[in-house]
Amino acid sequence: MFASLAASIAIGIPLGILAVKRRATEGIILGATGIAQTIPSLALLAVLIPVTGRIGFVPAFIALAVYALLPIVRNTHAGLAQVSKGMRDAAQSLGLRAGTILGRIELPLAAPTIVAGIKTSAVINVGTATIAAFIGAGGYGERIVTGLALNDHAMLLAGALPAAALALLIEGGFRLADRFLVPAGIRSQMQG
């Protein structure tokens, strides 16, 4: 789950940046990630088995990475789009280059929105990862599937409760991470 989230971050943030910087790609990128999110997870897993020629980890990894893309891409796009043109113009008038403006001004200002997208993706991944047990990817979903098949409520809860607890821990972890990922000045401005 965490590996697929890292892959989604590595792909999603640059896609969100591209969608803002190259307006011609905006509809394609946001549309494609939106369509990918609407595919039912079990159907996507089933399609990925013949495509990858495997069951288990590889198709589950790809499916989780695809599902995590939309919130990251959308929030990166939204966060960067909210940075005012005046802020960019002021940075350009100081002689800053486009890469410096992006790294030192735009991304820090967009950080709260981007982190919110990553947090949403992480929590979605926990739920989707349990479904991956249907294709032999293991994890807490395996206990849930076994519990359903045997009508064993204890086994079902042995998978469902830790998965729910993991989602809550991830949510709490991101609340703490906000302190390190979002610049203090922006964080205080959001609270005020």
Sequence and secondary structure as in RCSB ss.txt:
>XXXX:A:sequence
MFASLAASIAIGIPLGILAVKRRATEGIILGATGIAQTIPSLALLAVLIPVTGRIGFVPAFIALAVYALLPIVRN
THAGLAQVSKGMRDAAQSLGLRAGTILGRIELPLAAPTIVAGIKTSAVINVGTATIAAFIGAGGYGERIVTGLAL
NDHAMLLAGALPAAALALLIEGGFRLADRFLVPAGIRSQMQG
>XXXX:A:secstr
 HHHHHHHHHHHHHHHHHHHH HHHHHHHHHHHHHHHHS HHHHHHHHHHHHT  SHHHHHHHHHHHHHHHHHHH
HHHHHHTS HHHHHHHHHTT  HHHHIIIIIHHHHHHHHHHHHHHHHHHHHHHHHHGGGGT  SHHHHHHHHHHH
T HHHHHHHHHHHHHHHHHHHHHHHHHHHHHS HHHHHHHH 
